[in-house]
Amino acid sequence: MIATAVVAAVVLAVVLSRPDDGGTGASDGGTSTSSGEVFLQPAADTGPDEFTESTVDEKSSASPVAPSGATESAPQNAVRGVKGDAPGLYGGTRKVASCDVEKQIKYFEDAPDKQRAFASVARIQPSEVPAYLRSLTPVQLRMDTRVTNHGYKDGAPTSYQAVLQAGTAVLVDDRGVPKVRCACGNPLSPPVARQTAPKTTGDAWPGYKQSNVVMVTPAPEPVDVFVMCEPDGEWFERHKGDTGKKDNKTEKPDKPSPSASVTTPTAPSDPASPQPQPPSDPPTSDTDTSGPTTDEPPSSGTQPPPPDSDTGGDTGSDTGGGTTEEQAPAS
């Protein structure tokens, strides 16, 4: 296990801002945020309102790492951003894919309604889902990461703000941005901003600290090769869209510690899109955190789906169809 920060890229304290505390329309159905809760999702939990069964390969693992922090003071709604091409941002086991992409494709082929809902969030046609999934790269998070998670309920996608635990298996796009959570098949998009400090709900895992939560911002250029770290500290390269077959060992990055700065980008909004409907009952337990806040998170028990929207950094994928309001999943 590596105990030091290994992300060789600039880490930004990103302030997610939005015009008001109400709903922000997003192309994925819009977002309605009232309580600004963020749901904590442990890596192994399927969570509520899942799209599919898990496709995680447990033979793959990753060591967590804490990002080096900015020394400047940051607003309460700030969250540090890490570029998607940062070496060490992702980890895993060499030659082992953290997610079974073909199994994920089969699940959707057997559930056309869910495939259509997934496609609406990814803003693609249902027939394009297989190719889209194969274009993504299976990795594991090495830092607790803020996202908008989209569940499936009553025939439609839902959305809620979430923090995914380090070790979570995800599929990332060619800019290094998480697009699918493999434990539940849920599509992911950038986190939604809020102007006040966030409140968390759900069970915090050992070592969880709001100050260590990051969001992934798109790499400035398409990523051909992701530089990843194994649990034993060895480094390897994984090619974009590859499932580990072409993995090669590589040297440890020259700059293992990131520099940090504070910025205040404004998240774009799309007033034209409809607001999503809330997934399940709102989460029960809340705790104050100091990162960006957004939609309502799920409650304990099952993991709930709430709001969606864009975040500073990754224009991410907005859903094309209506999504249910961002609310924390009910327990």
C-alpha positions in Angstrom: 0.0 0.0 0.0 1.3 3.4 -0.8 0.8 5.9 2.1 1.7 9.0 0.2 -0.1 11.0 -2.4 0.8 9.8 -5.9 -1.3 11.9 -8.3 1.2 13.6 -10.6 -1.0 16.3 -11.7 -2.4 19.7 -10.6 -5.1 19.3 -8.0 -7.5 22.2 -7.9 -9.9 23.2 -5.2 -12.9 23.6 -7.4 -15.8 25.7 -6.2 -18.9 24.3 -7.8 -21.3 27.2 -8.1 -24.8 27.6 -9.4 -27.2 30.4 -9.6 -29.5 29.4 -6.7 -30.3 26.7 -4.3 -33.2 25.4 -6.3 -33.3 23.1 -9.3 -30.9 23.4 -12.1 -32.0 22.1 -15.4 -29.6 19.7 -17.0 -29.8 17.8 -20.2 -30.2 14.6 -18.3 -33.5 15.6 -16.9 -32.6 18.4 -14.7 -31.8 18.6 -11.0 -33.8 19.6 -8.1 -31.8 20.3 -5.0 -33.3 21.3 -1.7 -31.3 19.9 1.1 -27.9 19.6 -0.5 -27.2 16.1 0.9 -24.4 13.9 -0.4 -24.7 10.1 -0.1 -21.7 8.1 1.0 -21.3 4.9 -1.1 -18.9 2.2 0.1 -17.0 0.5 -2.7 -18.6 -2.9 -2.2 -22.2 -1.8 -1.8 -24.6 -2.1 -4.7 -26.8 0.7 -3.4 -30.4 1.5 -4.1 -32.2 1.6 -7.5 -29.4 -0.2 -9.3 -29.5 -0.5 -13.1 -27.9 -4.0 -13.2 -26.2 -6.6 -11.1 -22.6 -6.0 -10.2 -19.9 -6.7 -12.9 -17.0 -6.0 -10.5 -14.1 -8.5 -10.7 -12.9 -8.9 -7.1 -9.5 -10.1 -8.3 -8.6 -6.5 -9.0 -7.8 -4.2 -6.1 -6.4 -0.7 -5.5 -4.6 1.0 -2.7 -6.2 4.3 -1.5 -4.2 7.5 -1.5 -4.8 10.9 0.0 -4.4 13.9 -2.4 -2.0 16.6 -1.4 -4.0 19.7 -0.4 -4.1 23.3 -1.3 -2.8 25.6 1.3 -5.1 28.5 0.4 -8.4 28.9 2.2 -11.3 27.7 0.1 -15.1 28.3 0.3 -17.1 25.7 2.1 -18.6 24.5 -1.1 -15.2 23.8 -2.6 -13.9 20.4 -3.6 -10.5 19.6 -5.0 -10.4 18.6 -8.6 -7.9 16.2 -10.1 -7.4 16.0 -13.9 -8.4 12.7 -15.4 -5.0 12.0 -16.9 -3.2 12.3 -13.6 -0.8 9.3 -13.0 -1.9 7.4 -9.9 -5.4 8.8 -9.9 -6.6 5.3 -10.7 -5.3 1.9 -9.6 -6.0 -1.7 -10.1 -4.3 -5.1 -10.7 -2.2 -5.4 -13.8 -3.8 -7.7 -16.5 -7.1 -7.8 -14.6 -10.1 -5.6 -15.5 -11.9 -4.2 -12.5 -15.2 -4.5 -14.4 -16.6 -7.1 -16.8 -17.7 -4.9 -19.7 -19.2 -7.7 -21.8 -21.3 -8.9 -18.8 -22.5 -5.3 -18.5 -23.5 -5.2 -22.1 -25.4 -8.5 -21.7 -27.3 -7.2 -18.7 -28.6 -4.2 -20.8 -29.4 -6.4 -23.8 -31.7 -8.4 -21.5 -33.3 -5.3 -20.1 -34.1 -2.9 -23.0 -36.0 -0.4 -20.8 -32.9 0.0 -18.6 -30.7 0.3 -21.7 -32.9 3.1 -22.9 -32.7 4.8 -19.6 -29.0 4.4 -19.4 -28.6 5.8 -22.9 -30.7 8.8 -22.0 -28.2 9.7 -19.2 -25.2 9.1 -21.5 -26.9 11.1 -24.2 -26.5 8.4 -26.8 -28.9 6.1 -28.7 -29.9 2.8 -27.0 -28.3 0.9 -29.9 -25.0 2.7 -29.2 -24.7 1.4 -25.6 -22.5 -1.7 -26.4 -20.0 0.3 -28.3 -20.0 3.1 -25.7 -19.3 0.7 -22.9 -16.5 -1.0 -24.9 -14.9 2.5 -25.4 -14.6 3.0 -21.7 -11.7 1.9 -19.5 -12.1 -0.2 -16.3 -10.2 1.2 -13.4 -10.5 1.6 -9.6 -10.7 4.9 -7.7 -7.8 5.6 -5.4 -9.4 8.6 -3.8 -12.9 9.2 -2.4 -14.6 10.8 -5.4 -17.6 13.1 -5.7 -20.0 12.4 -8.6 -23.7 12.5 -9.6 -25.0 8.9 -9.5 -28.0 7.9 -11.6 -30.2 5.1 -10.4 -33.2 3.4 -12.1 -36.6 3.5 -10.6 -40.2 3.2 -12.0 -38.9 2.9 -15.5 -36.8 6.1 -15.4 -33.3 7.3 -14.4 -32.9 9.1 -11.1 -30.0 11.1 -9.8 -28.4 12.0 -6.5 -25.1 13.4 -5.3 -22.7 10.8 -4.0 -19.1 10.2 -2.8 -17.7 7.0 -4.1 -15.2 5.3 -1.8 -11.6 4.8 -2.9 -11.5 1.3 -4.3 -14.7 1.6 -6.2 -14.6 0.0 -9.7 -15.6 2.4 -12.4 -15.4 2.8 -16.2 -13.8 6.0 -17.4 -14.0 7.9 -20.7 -11.1 9.0 -22.8 -10.7 12.2 -20.6 -10.4 10.1 -17.5 -13.9 11.0 -16.1 -15.9 8.2 -14.4 -19.0 7.3 -16.4 -20.2 4.0 -14.9 -20.2 2.5 -11.4 -19.6 -1.2 -12.0 -21.2 -2.5 -8.7 -24.6 -1.4 -9.9 -24.3 -0.5 -13.6 -25.3 3.1 -12.8 -24.3 5.8 -15.2 -22.3 8.6 -13.6 -21.9 12.3 -14.4 -20.1 15.3 -12.9 -21.2 16.5 -9.4 -23.8 19.2 -9.1 -22.8 22.4 -7.3 -24.3 24.1 -4.3 -23.5 27.4 -2.6 -23.4 26.1 0.9 -21.3 23.4 2.7 -22.6 19.9 2.0 -24.2 17.5 4.4 -23.5 13.8 4.1 -25.8 10.8 4.7 -25.0 7.1 4.8 -22.3 5.3 6.7 -18.8 6.8 6.6 -16.0 4.3 6.0 -12.8 4.2 8.1 -10.5 7.0 7.1 -13.2 9.0 5.4 -12.5 12.8 5.5 -14.5 15.4 3.6 -11.2 17.3 3.0 -9.8 14.4 1.0 -12.8 14.1 -1.4 -12.0 15.0 -5.0 -13.8 15.4 -8.2 -12.3 14.3 -11.5 -12.1 17.0 -14.2 -11.6 16.1 -17.8 -8.0 15.8 -19.1 -7.2 18.6 -21.5 -6.5 16.1 -24.3 -7.8 12.5 -24.9 -5.9 10.0 -22.9 -4.3 7.1 -24.8 -2.7 5.4 -21.8 -3.6 5.6 -18.1 -0.7 5.4 -15.6 -2.0 3.3 -12.8 -0.7 1.9 -9.4 -1.0 -1.6 -8.1 -1.7 -2.4 -4.4 2.0 -3.4 -4.0 3.2 0.0 -5.2 4.2 -1.2 -8.7 3.1 1.0 -11.7 1.6 0.0 -15.0 0.0 1.5 -18.1 -3.5 0.6 -19.3 -4.5 1.6 -22.8 -7.8 3.4 -23.4 -10.7 1.1 -23.9 -8.5 -2.0 -23.0 -9.6 -4.5 -20.4 -6.0 -5.2 -19.1 -4.8 -7.5 -21.8 -2.3 -4.9 -23.1 -1.2 -3.7 -19.6 2.6 -3.1 -19.3 4.8 -2.3 -16.3 6.1 1.3 -16.2 8.3 3.5 -14.0 7.0 5.5 -11.0 6.1 9.0 -12.2 8.8 11.7 -11.7 6.3 13.9 -9.9 4.3 11.8 -7.4 3.0 14.7 -5.4 0.5 17.1 -6.9 0.5 20.9 -6.5 -2.7 22.6 -5.5 -4.5 25.8 -6.2 -7.9 27.3 -5.7 -10.3 28.3 -8.5 -13.9 29.2 -8.8 -15.3 27.9 -12.1 -19.1 28.2 -12.7 -20.9 25.1 -13.6 -23.0 25.5 -16.8 -26.7 25.0 -16.6 -29.3 23.9 -19.1 -32.6 25.6 -18.2 -34.3 23.8 -21.0 -34.2 20.3 -19.6 -36.9 18.9 -17.3 -36.4 18.3 -13.6 -35.9 14.8 -12.5 -38.2 13.0 -10.1 -36.9 11.9 -6.7 -35.8 8.3 -6.5 -36.6 7.1 -3.1 -37.3 8.6 0.3 -34.6 11.0 1.4 -31.7 9.7 3.4 -31.9 9.6 7.1 -28.6 10.5 8.7 -26.7 13.7 7.8 -23.4 15.0 8.8 -21.9 18.3 7.8 -19.0 18.2 5.4 -17.0 21.0 3.9 -17.0 20.1 0.2 -19.4 21.1 -2.6 -23.0 20.3 -2.0 -25.7 19.3 -4.3 -28.7 17.1 -4.7 -30.2 15.1 -2.0 -28.5 11.8 -1.2 -29.9 8.4 -0.5 -30.7 7.2 3.0 -29.1 4.2 4.6 -30.1 0.7 3.7 -30.5 1.1 0.1 -28.6 3.7 -1.7 -30.9 6.5 -3.1 -30.7 8.4 -6.2 -31.0 12.2 -6.3 -30.1 15.3 -8.5 -28.0 15.8 -11.5 -26.2 18.6 -13.2 -22.9 19.7 -14.6 -19.9 20.6 -12.6 -17.0 22.8 -13.2 -14.5 20.8 -15.2 -16.2 18.0 -17.0 -19.1 18.7 -19.1 -19.7 15.1 -18.4 -22.7 13.3 -19.7 -26.1 14.7 -19.2 -29.1 12.6 -19.6 -31.2 13.1 -22.6 -34.4 11.9 -21.0 -36.2 12.9 -17.9 -34.5 11.8 -14.7 -36.2 11.8 -11.4 -35.4 14.5 -8.9 -32.2 14.3 -7.0 -33.0 12.9 -3.7 -31.1 10.6 -1.4 -32.2 7.0 -1.8 -34.4 5.7 0.8 -33.1 3.2 3.3 
